[in-house]
């Protein structure tokens, strides 16, 4: 979860005290989650997780969809500073996990699937991931889906040639250890 302080006005100069006066700040909590994407896609009717460009209005609306603070006036988001937006962008792009999965060369050549909230919900259901995970940071949820998919893949069986090569290597190693010729 990301907590940001939004300035409600500019920093002003107090001529009597000869000092800058800080503006009032409103604090909101944001969560980049499947629920946020679901809300956004329900409104805009297009996939959020795609390479298609989003308008500034759509980007700002996604920040509104991320808001977890109750009874927040939607107009507060028109006061977001550049620093606020940079923090939000960094938060959205953060991996939020130390887990990595090696890419399959054959997978890289295939056309990537367009992820929508419904597709992610499908994966959650198919992999028996509890719905409480929909509130996790999206990158953590996507990594959990990848991990579950990897763990559920059937174990690859060796071909006859691979089995013969493995057995030959084992036999040669045993002969070397035992000092035997056969």
N, C-alpha and C positions, 0 to 999 in steps of 0.2 A: 504494500500500500504506500502511496505517496501522499505526503501532507505538504501543501503549499500555502503560502501567505500571499494573498492578492491585494495589491495596493488599490485603495478606493479613490485615489486622486493623486495629483502630482506632489512632489516635495516642494514646500513653499519656504520663502525667506521671511523671517520675522524681523522687521526693521528696528523695532524697539529693543529687542534682546540681541539683535545682530547674530542670529543663528538660523540654521535650517530647521523647519518643523516637519517631522515625519508625518506622512499621511496615515489615515486609519487603514488597518489591514483586516481582511476577512480570511479566516483559515478554512480550507476545505480538504477533505480526504478523497483521493482518487484511486481507482483500482482498474487496471488494464486486465479485464477478465472476459470470459466467454459471455457472461451476462451483459457486459458493456457492448460487445460486438452484436449480440442478439438484438439489443435495443436499437442500435444504430442501423443495422440491416433492415429491421422492421420498418423504420422510417424511410430510408433511402432506397430500398429495394434493389440493392446491388451488393456484391461481395466486398467486405471490408479488407480481407486479406488477399488483395490482388495487386497487380502492378499498375492498374488504372489510376490515373491522377484523380485526386479529390480536390474540390474547391475549398477555399478558405472557410466558407460557411460549413461545409461538411466536416472539415477538421475540427472546427470549434464545437460543432455539435457532438463530435465523438468525445471531446473533453467533458461536455455536459453529461453524456451517457456514462462516463467513468465516475461521476461524482457519487460518493457514498454518504456525504453529509446530508442529514435530513433537513427538509424545508429550506433548501438553498434556492435563492432567487436566481433564475437562469441568466438574468442580466449581469450578474456578478462576473461572468466569464468574458464580458466585453472589456473588462479592466485588466485582463491578463497582460503581464509585462513580457518583454523578450526573455528575461531570465526565467520567468514562470514557464514559458513555452519551451525553452531549452531544457529545463528540468523535466518537463512532461515527456518530451521527445526522448531524452536519455533514459527515462524510466521505461517507456514503451519498448525501446530497443535493447534493454538490458536482458541478458540471457537468463538470469535468475536461477541458474543451475550450473553445476560443475560437470554434469554428464555430457558425454559426446558419443555419437554412434558413427562408425565408419560408413561412408557412402558406398553403395554398390555401383560399380561402373555402368552396369546395365540400366540401373535406375536413373542415373544422371542423363542418359540419352533420351529417356522417355519424356513425354510432355507432362509437366507438373499438373497435379490435380488442383482445381480451384477450391480453396477452402472457404466454406461458409459456416455460419454458426450451426446450421442443421447437420452438415457433414461432420463437424467436430462432435456434436451430440450423438450422431450415429456411432462414431468410434468409441465414445464413452460407453454407450449401451452394448456394443458388440464386444468390448473388452471388459465389461463389468466394472467400470470405473464409477464410483459413487457420485451422485449429482452434487454433493457438497463441494467437489473439486471444481465445479464451474465458477467458483468465486476466487480460485487461485489466480496468481499472475498467469496470463495466457501462455507465456513461454514455458513455465513450469508444467502446465497442463499438457501442452503439445509434446514436451519431452517425455512425460509419463505415458502418453499414447504411443510414442515411438518405442519406449522401453517395453511396454506390454506387448506390442506387436512383435518385437524381436524375440521376447521370451516365449511367445505363443507359436512361433514358426516351428514346423516339424524339423526334427534333427535330420540333417542332410546325410543320405546314405552314400557310401563309397561305391563307385563303379567297380567292375571286376578288375579293370586295369589299375585303378588306384589302390584297391585291396591287395593285389599281387605286388605292386611296387612297395607298399608299406610292409608287407610280410617279408619281402626280399631284403629290405633295409634292416628290419629287426633281426633276421637270421644272420646277416653279415656282421652286425654289431655283436651279436652273441658269440659268433665264431671268433671274432677278434678278442673278446673278453676271455673266452675259454681256451684260446690258442688251438682251436680245432680246425680241421679242413672240411668237415662235413658233418 
